[in-house]
Amino acid sequence: MTSTRDRLRRSGAAVGVGLLAALAAWVRLGPVARGTAWAEDAGLFFREHLALGAAASVVEPYAGYLHVVPRLVVDVGFALPIAWYALTVTTLCCVLTGAACAGVFVLAADAVPSPVLRVVLAAVPVLLPTAPWEVLGNAANLHTTALLLAPWVFAQRARTRTGAVTLALVAVLVLTTEVQALLFLPLLLLAWVPGRDRARATGASAGRADAASAAVPPASFAVPSRRARVLRALPVTVAALGAGAAQVVTALTTDRDSPRGDPSVRDVASGYLLQTVGGLWRADLAAVGRAVVASGWWVVGVPAAVLVAIVVTAVVVGLRERRRRAVLLASALAVGSVVVWSAALLANASANGRWSRSDPGALLDATPSRYAAAAGMLLSAALVVSASVLVGHVLRSGALHATGTDAGTDAGTGTGTGTDATVVGGHRSVRVVRRVLGWTVVAVLVATWVAAFPGTAQRATGPEWYPQVVAAEARCRQDPAGTVMIGALPWEARVPCVLVLGTGATGR
């Protein structure tokens, strides 16, 4: 009964996180942006659905790789009245983003035991200050959220066969949507390694007085047999490698229309500082640019150095206390942030703002980059995982507990005598400093989110899709076999009149 209640409680928490995340994404967009179609949603994805059909268009390559989930979203948009197309796509994208946030909340439990910190971690995709500008609420940029979900899917140790199959399905959807998720495939090795992270945390809650019982993990956290571990790790591994291979083959056999970039190291570094680091606390990149022009690059360089120091400190602490999973994930997320940003500039000439060489006026007009949003999400996630390591395990009882042991402490009392007491006092002081640092990182991160909420979307001024389709009905009645142009951003969509007339855009 207790186990059932625990499962229901965890499921309820995950659903709650997902719903709140979806709502946050919806609110941040604003009413006009929600009803405005964006980029490929009204461009190539829209055209290829009409030309190829629902099934064939899903696996059609674009820009050198597959976009399965975004194209499925577009298919759903066509399944409903075309007048509601933009709003349907926005709604579904917000729901899928919320589902990804819920997935992170669930899958991060081993590395980030604290539910509070996992809520913060799960909120990263929807509360990043720059997220609503271009990333939220459209199918064209769903791959950004998929990228953040990828490391948690690959690193997860499935505990049931059903869970293993579910992870495998999610892995396929993630990898066939975001080619850069290949970067995190090495984390699949964690699914094959037995671990006692949760067992250790649970055992600690029994107190050091009973070392024997603390060393024995409860049945729910017991290390599975080798055969069971293989059977649970195999589905996601095979699925991920297969989907990854499909992306690689697609990339090697498909031409990219966009020219490749040739950024200098200074451009990569300065762009990362301005767009990614600056975008962590300000959605208004022009304000960050003004600060750089007025005071120099140190205004973003110093915060970047602090962020590096926080992650490195957490890695050192995590290695000392054998938080290997958290260490690997924090490191992968932090390194992935830099790699994703660098790869974007190398793959797309248009992504390079030449920030280190540009006229100061260009910095004053800076706007958020979707590539920086992806890097910023990974960096924010790395900071939350690092904060979890610094804070220590938060047990079910709510008591804070360090993962290490203290020499010289008396069982259950935490007291000592003589030199031992001095050592214990020193350890306690270090833990207090670590916890203060960890919670400070989280507090600053959340404060920047609150200050940036709700934010501004690039398509906040329209043009809204629905009223244009309603207005086009009269023209389509005159030429039912023709097409009409419906405005979107940054392009227009050519919509067949058969769709306009066949859906009853005015609600008849």
N, C-alpha and C positions, 0 to 999 in steps of 0.2 A: 504493500500500500504506500509506504513511504517512497519507494522507488518510483511508483507511478506518479505520485504527487510531485516529486522532483522533476520528472520528465515533463509533466504538464507545466510546471513553473518555468522551466527553462524554455519550453516551446512558446509559452505566453510572452516571456521576455523578448525572445527573438522576433515574434510577430509584432510586438509593441515597438521595438526598435525599427523594424522595417516600415511600419506605418508612419511613425514619426519622421523618419528620414524621407519617405516619399512626400509627406506633407511639407516638410521643410523645402525640398526641391521645388515643389509646386508654388509655394508662397514666394520664394526668392525670385521666381521668373516674372511674376506680375501678370495681370490679365491680358495685356496686349501681346506680350511675348508668347504667352501660352497659346494664343490663337494665330500665331505667325509661323509659317513653315520656314525651316532653316536649311540652307546649303543643299547637300545631296538629298535630303528628305524630299525636296521639291525639284531637285535637279536630276543627277544621273540615276539614283535609286528609283525615282519616280518614272523616268523615261524607260529604263530597262525593265521595270515591272510591266509597263504597257507593251513593250516590244517583245519580251521573252516569255512573259507569263510568270505566275507566282512561283512555281517550283523551280524552273530553270534559272530565274534571276537570283535565287538564293545563293547558288554556288558560282555565280558569275564573278570572276576576279575584277577588282577595281584598284588602280594605283599599285598593282603588284601583289596584292594579297586578298584573302577572303574576308567578307563582312557578313557573316551568316546572321547573327542576331539583329543587326540594324535592318537587313533586308526582310527578315521575318516581321519586324515591326511595321515596315512599309506595307507588307502584304495584309496585315491586319487593318491598316489604315484604308486600304482599298476595299476591304470586306464590308465596311460600314459606309453610310452615305458620304459621298465625296465632299460635300459641304463641311463635314465634320473632320476632314482628313487631318488638318494641322492640330486640332485639339485632341484627336485620337492618338496621334503620334506622341504628342507632348505627354499626355496622361500615361500612356503605356511606358514611355521612357522614365518618367518619374517613379512608376511602380517598379520597374526593373532595377532602377538605381536603389530604391528602398530595399528590394530583395537582396541585392548585392551587399548592402550595408548590414542587413540581418545575417547574411552568410559570414561576413567578417566577424560579427559579434559572436557567432557560434564557433567558428573554426579557430579563433584566436585564443580559446580558453586555456590551452596548454601553455602557451607562451605568455599570455596576459591573464592571470587568474582573477584579478579584480574585476567584478562586473562594472564598476564605475569607470575604470580605465578602458574597458572594452566598449562601453557606450561611446566614450570620447573617440576611440579608434574607429568605430563603425561610422561615426558622424563625419569623418574627414571628407568623403566625396561630396557631401551636400553642404558642408559649412566652410570649406576652404573659401577665403574671401573672394578669389577670382572665379570661382566655379560658375556662377550664373552668367557671366559675360558671354561665354560661348559653349561651355561644356554641358550644362544641365538641360534636360528636357528635349533633346533632339537625338534622333537615331544616328546621325553622322558622327557624333562624339561619344556614343555609348562605349566604344572601345576603351576610352580612358578609365571608366569605372571598372571595366573588365580587367584592365591591367593591374589595378590595386587588389582585386580579388584573387588574381592568379597565384601569388606566393602562398596565400593561406590555403588554397585548394591543394596545391602540390605538396605542401609540408604536412598536411593533416594525416594523422594516423586513424584510419577508419576503424571503428569499434564493432561494427556489425556488417553483415554482407549487404544489407539494404543501403547502409551508409556508403559502402564502397561503390556500389552501382550508381548511387546518386552523385557522388564525387566524380565518377568517371564521366557521367553525362555533363556535369557542369564544366569539367575540364575541356571537353570537346567544344562546348559552346564558347568558352573563354578563348581558347586557342584559335578557333576558326573565326573569331571576331577581332582579336588583337594579336598581330604578328609579334609584337615586342614581348608578349608573355613568354616567348621562347627563352628569354633571358633568365627566367626563374625555374626552368626545368630541372636544374641540378638539385633543387629542394625536394624533388621526388625521393631522393635517397633517405630523407628523414622518415618517410612512410615505412621504410624497410628496417629501420633501426628501433629495437625495443627501447622504451623510455619509461622512467618512473617519476617524471616531473610532478604530475598531479598526485601520485602516491606519496612522494616525499612531502609535498605541502600538506596533504591530509594527515600523514603520520605525525607531522610536527604539531598539529593541533591537539594531539593527545598529551602534549607536554613532554619535557625531557625526563620526567621522573620514571617513565616506563619505556626505556630505550628499546627493549625487545619488541613491545607491541608497536612502537612507532616505526620500527624497521620493517614491519610486515604490512604491505599495502592491502586495503580492503579489496574484496572480490571485484567490485566495479572498476577498480583501477589496476587490477592485477595484470602483469605483463603476459600477453597471450603466447601460446606456443608458437614455435617457428612455423608450423604448417598453417595455423590460423592467421599468422601475420602475413604470410605469403599470399594466402587467398584474399585477404583484405587489401593488400597493397597492390596486387597485380592489376585489378580492373582500371584504377586511375592511372597507373603507369603505362599500360598498353594504350589506353584511350588518349592520354596526353602525348605520348610519342607518335601515335598515329596521326592525330590532329596536327601536331607540330610538323610532321613530315609533309602533310598536305599543304601547309603554309609555305614550307621551304620549296616544294616542287612548284607551287604557284608563283612564288617570287622569282624562281629561276627560269620559268617558261613564259612569263608575262612581261610585256614592256610597260615601263612607267612613263607617263606623259610629262610629269613634272621634272625639271632639270635637277641634277644633284648639286648639293652645295659644296663649297670649298672654304669653310670658315677657318680663321686663324685661331690659335689657342687663346689669344686674348679676347676674341669675339665670343668664344664658347664660355670663357670664365666670366667676362663682364655681363653677358646676357643671362647667365645663370644667377649671378648676384642680383641683377636688376629685376628680372622676371620671376625667378623661382623663389629666391630668398626674400626679395622685396615684396613679392606677392603673398608671402605667408602672413604678413600683418597689414597690408594695404591693398584693397582692390583697385584703388586709384593709382595706377602705375605712373601717371604723369606727376603726381605728388612726390613719388619716390625719385623720379627723374629730376625734379626740381631740387630735391635735397642733394642728389649727386652733383648736379651742376654747381650748386651753391657751396658745398662743403667738400666734395671729392668722393671717391669711391669707398673711402673708409666707412661711410655711413651704412653701407651694406656689407662691406668686408668684415668689419668687427662682429656684427651679429652672425655672419657665416662662420667665423672662427669659433664663436661661442657654441653654435650648434654642433660643429665638429667635435669640440671638447666634450660636450654632453654625451654624444654617441660613443666616443672613445672611452669615456669614463664608465659608461654602462657596460661596454664590452669587457673592460678589465674586471669590473665587479662581477659580471655574469660568468666569466671564465673562472674566477676564483670560487664562486659559489655554485659552479656546475649548472648554471642555467643555459645549457648549450643551445637549446632550441630558440630561446629568446635572443641569444647572442647572434646566432646565424640569421635569424629573421631581421633583426635590427640592422645588421651589417648588409644583408642583401637589399633591404629597402633603401638604405642610405646610398650604397653604391649604385643601385638601380636608378635612383633619382638622377645622378650625374650621367650615367650611361644613356638613359632615355633622352635627356636633354641634348647630349652631344650627338646621338644618333639622328635626332630630328633635324639638326642643323646640317649634318652630313648628307642626309637623304633628301632634304628639301631646301633649295636655294632661297625660296621665298621666306623661310623661317629665320634666316640670318638677318638681324637688324643692324649688323656691323656696329654694335654699340660702342666698342672701344675706339672706333675711328670716325664715328658719325658726328655731325655738327651738334652742338648742345641743344639746338632747337628740336632735334629728333627725340632726345630724351624727354623734353618737355611735353611732347605729344604722344608718349608711349601709352599703349593699351595692352591689356593682358593677352598673352599668347596661349593658345590651347595646348601647345607643347609644354609650356611652363606649368600649366595646370596639372598635367600628368606627373611631371617631376615634383611639383609641390605636394601633391597627394602622397607620393612615396616618401618624401622627406618628412612630412607631418606624421605619417604612420611610423617611421623610424624613431621619431622623437617620443611618441606615445609608448612604443615598446621599450625604449630606453628608460623612460620614466617608470615603467612597471618594474624593471630590474632594479632601479635605484630605490624605489619605494619598498620593494620586497613583496612577498606573498600576502594577499589579503584573504584570510580564511573565512570559512562559512560563518564562523561565530562573529566575524567582523573585526577580530583582533588583528593588528598588524604583526607580522612575524617575519624575521629575516630567514633566508634559506640556509645560512651557514650555522655553525655551532660555535658556542663561546667556551673557550677553555676556562676552567676554574669556576664555572657557575654551579651553584647548588641546585639540585633537582627541584623544579617547580618554584623556586624563590628568586633565582637570578642574582643571588648574593654570593659573595666570596670573602676571603680573608687575605690580608697581607698583600703580597705582590699580585696574587690572582685577582683580588678585588680591583686593583688599579688597572689591570689588563681588561677586566670586564667593563669597568667604567669607560675606558678608552674605546672599546668596541661599541658600547652604547652611544657614545658621543658621535662616532663615525656613522652609525646607523641613523641617528637623528639628523645629521647633516645631509646624508644621502636622501632621506625621506623628504626633508625640506626642499632639497634641490629637485627631486622628482615631482613633487606636487607643485612647485613653482613653475616648472616647465609646462605642466598641464594647465595651470591657472592662466599663464600668459597666452597659451595657445587658445584656450576657450575665450579669453577676453578679446583677442583679436577677432574671433568669430562673431562675438556679440556686437562688437563695434562695427563690423562690416555688414551686419544683417539689416535688411534683406539683400541689398546690393542692386546692381543694374545689369540687365541683359542687353546684349548688342542689338537684339531685335525688339527692344521695348517700345519703339516708335512705329512698329508695324512694317508692312501692310498686313492687316488681318485677313485671313483666308476666307472665312465664312461669308462676310457681306459681299465679297467679290463674286463668289459662286452664285449667291442669290441674285445679284445684279445681272449675271451672265445668262440667266434662264431665258430672258426675253430674246437675246441675240441667238441663243441656241434653238429656240422654236422656229426662227426664220431659216436656220440652216442646221438641221439635226445631225447631218453627217460631218459637220465642220468641227473646228476646235476653237477654244478661247484661251487667251493668255491671262493667267492668274498670278498676281504679284506675290513674290516671296523675297527672302533675303539670302544671299545677295543677288539671286537670279530670279527669273520668272519661270512658271511652269505652263506648258501647253497641255490643256486638259480637253479630252474629247467631249463633244456635246452629248454623246450618248450617256456618259457618266453624269453630266450635269442634269440632264433631263430624267434619266432613269432613277435617280436617287431621291427626287422630290426635295430639292434644296430648301424650299420654303416651308417644309414640314407637312405638305399634303400627303 
